[in-house]
Amino acid sequence: LEGFQKKHGDFIGWVQECFQDISNHYKVDLPVSEIAYIYDYIHLNSKNKMTGRPAFNQDREDE
């Protein structure tokens, strides 16, 4: 997570700002590990939209 924090400090700040009202209302913090998950999800989806491939395997039988 240290590398993520160094490389994506701006993104972390934006997410914390966006979730500030929710965090304050429920008195919870959004850990950097969850922010990294949000980043990965957004980054993966944007890459897949450029390539035309689905973001996730939608043919899973267990869902």
URRAKA-V344118 format. One record per residue. RES is the residue in three letters. SS is DSSP state (helix for helix, strand for strand, loop for the rest). PSI is psi in whole degrees, 0 to 359 (* if undefined). D_LAST is the distance of its C-alpha to the last C-alpha in Angstrom with 1 decimal. Layout:
res={RES,RES}
ss={SS,SS}
psi={PSI,PSI}
d_last={D_LAST,D_LAST}
This chain:
res={LEU,GLU,GLY,PHE,GLN,LYS,LYS,HIS,GLY,ASP,PHE,ILE,GLY,TRP,VAL,GLN,GLU,CYS,PHE,GLN,ASP,ILE,SER,ASN,HIS,TYR,LYS,VAL,ASP,LEU,PRO,VAL,SER,GLU,ILE,ALA,TYR,ILE,TYR,ASP,TYR,ILE,HIS,LEU,ASN,SER,LYS,ASN,LYS,MET,THR,GLY,ARG,PRO,ALA,PHE,ASN,GLN,ASP,ARG,GLU,ASP,GLU}
ss={loop,helix,helix,helix,helix,helix,helix,loop,helix,helix,helix,helix,helix,helix,helix,helix,helix,helix,loop,helix,helix,helix,helix,helix,helix,helix,loop,loop,loop,loop,loop,helix,helix,helix,helix,helix,helix,helix,helix,helix,helix,helix,helix,helix,helix,helix,helix,helix,helix,helix,helix,loop,loop,loop,loop,loop,loop,loop,loop,loop,loop,loop,loop}
psi={336,317,320,317,320,319,328,38,321,315,317,315,318,315,316,321,318,325,8,314,317,315,317,317,314,358,50,156,149,107,155,328,322,325,322,322,316,316,312,318,312,314,316,315,320,323,317,327,326,326,343,2,149,149,322,159,107,2,19,134,341,6,*}
d_last={30.5,34.2,33.9,31.3,33.6,36.5,34.9,33.0,35.2,35.4,31.6,31.5,34.3,32.7,29.5,31.6,33.7,30.9,29.4,32.9,33.1,29.7,30.8,34.2,33.0,30.7,32.9,30.2,30.3,27.8,28.1,28.6,25.6,23.3,25.5,25.0,21.2,21.7,24.1,21.8,19.1,21.9,23.6,20.6,19.9,23.6,24.0,21.2,22.8,26.1,24.9,22.8,19.8,16.3,15.7,12.4,10.9,9.1,8.9,6.2,5.6,3.8,0.0}
